[in-house]
Every structure is written in C-alpha cells, then in structure tokens.
Amino acid sequence: MLRSIDPANGRELAQFPELDGAGVEAAIARAWGSRHSWRDIGVDMRATLLRSVAGVLRADKARYAALATAEMGKPIIEAEGEVEKCAWTAAWLADNAARLLADQPVESTATRSYVRFQPLGVILAVMPWNFPFWQAFRAGLPALAAGNVMLLKHASNVPQCALAIEEVFREAGVPDGVFQTLLIGSGAVEKIIEDRRVSGVTLTGSEAAGARVASTAGKTIKKSVLELGGSDPFIILGDADIKTAATVACRARNQNNGQSCIAAKRFTSSPIWSVRCRSRYSSARVRSSAGSASAATGTTSSRPCSWACGRACRCTTRRRSALSRR
C-alpha cells in the first residue's frame, strides 16, 4: 500500500494499493502497443499535444501546486513555480521539437550522410519526490516529443502527484498508453527494466539506487540516463561580505525545504569567518522562518520552519522517513 502523508503534521491524506504483477503487465502491454502509432503521428502532431499539456498545467496550476505542497512539503509559492516551469518546458519543446529532431547532414565520402534521431520505444522513468512535478515532466516531455512512450515509477510518498501527472497528459489528449503512472514500490523496478519490451531507463535519485538501475540496464544492454546525489560546496573567502554570505548561504541550503541536489551542503571558510557567518546564518534562519504559513490550506504554525525556507511553508518535519521511501 502506498500512503500519501502530509509531512507538516504526519496526517495520512490518502492510500493507494500497489499494482500487482498483472497490473504492471497490462501497463507495459499498453505502452508496447502504443509505441508505433505515437511514433508515426509525426513530430508536428506530438508538438501540438505538448502545447495542450502546457495549457492543462496552467489551467489547473493551483490544484497541482497544492498537491505538491501537501505531499512533499515545499512552500506553495515554489510549488506554483514548479508547475509553471513544467508548462513552460512543454510549450518550449512544442515550439522547438521539429528543429531539434531534424536530420543533421554530415560530410562523408558517401552520396548523402546524415544523423537521424529515432525513438527507442518504451522508456521507464524512476523519479524522486523533491520536485514531484518537474522531475517527471523533465524526463517525460522530451522523451514523448522524440516519439517514445513512458512508464513513470514515481517516489512512493507522492502517489497523488504521480496520478495527477498522468491525468495531465490524458486531459491534454495524449493517446492511451503513451504516458502511464505505475503505483509500485522500488522492488518492482528491476523486473520492468529486464522486460524485453522496455528499451531504456532514466533515474534521478541516490547513488545506491542508481547503481542498482545501472547494473540491471548494463546486464540487459539497455540505455540509461542517471542523475545521482549531490554535495555542493559553499566556500566563503576572506574578502566576502559576511552579511551577504550568510543570507545567500541560508537560501542556498534551504531552497525547496532543503531538498535539492544542487543545494549548498558543505560550508567552508576560515575559522574567524566561520564563527561570524554561523551567527549571521542562524539569525537569517530565525528571521526567515517566523510566522510560517501554508497558502495551500490557510493554516498557520507557531513552530519555526526547521529548514528556514523563508516563505509560506509546510515544513518537512518527516524528512528522514520520506528519504527512506524514495
């Protein structure tokens, strides 16, 4: 059973049964059966449908953003920005897909030589919870534009977002089977990668998860794209303005409630600067977290945000348990 839990208060929002083996097989069969028709409708029709995807996202932005805030815990203003980013990307790909996928002539001794971009077929996407809409759309939009079809295995703690993403494509008119959400746990991923009908896999997540996916893809000689981990340094040099450094450090570490692979995680400075910056950093956290509120629900918490997001916030108090469910 997959459970949707509000990380701000630990309340269960909904629960969903995991797909069994027959359900997974049916989804793969639908994807396999739709791959040729989706490829053959041509890039112009696919672009039209991606433009429709952008419209669906923008028309119901508030609801999708509220889902992201409820399940992931990010500030509502950042959730709205995430949905808009997905819509912008869909529109951009709609405008540029034909150019990006056009044959590229190359010089050779042959009569005519060129590079052509052809779809692989069925692609599995294993996505994380920190940007529940963006991560899935970032993988799905270009894959669909190129003529592939996609199966989404989203993080187990954002099932409502996962289902909403499939809904977006369906409401936009994308044919049945072209984009499907699989409500499954991580234990089902290996068998799906091994299925002869699945041509490739993409994953954003931990190094451990990436190693397992890469191993399975390698054994079955399938293409894989992996984005793993992140431990960016934040270096404060001797000539830095300490107030500015502390303010930027606070935001750099706590963007998206601290759940970002590009967030600053390793802070380095001289000993004297370290003491002064730590004091300023702590002050910035207190100032930015006072009076945290959720625009999604209209509730206000008197407890400061533990991640000092600095905006209308639903604090990720269950961060450790959520990480274990990735």
Secondary structure, DSSP 8 states (H G I E B T S, - for coil): -EEEE-TTT--EEEEE----HHHHHHHHHHHHHHHHHHHHT-HHHHHHHHHHHHHHHHHTHHHHHHHHHHHH---HHHHHHHHHHHHHHHHHHHHHHHHHHS-EE---SSS--EE-----SEEEEE--SSSTTHHHHHHHHHHHHTT-EEEEE--TT-HHHHHHHHHHHHHTT--TTSEEE----GGGHHHHHHSTTEEEEEEEE-HHHHHHHHHHHHHTT-EEEEEE---EEEE--TTS-HHHHHHHHHHHHHGGGG--TTSEEEEE--HHHHHHHHHHHHHHHHHHHTT-B-TTT--B-SS--TT---SS----TTHHHHHHT-
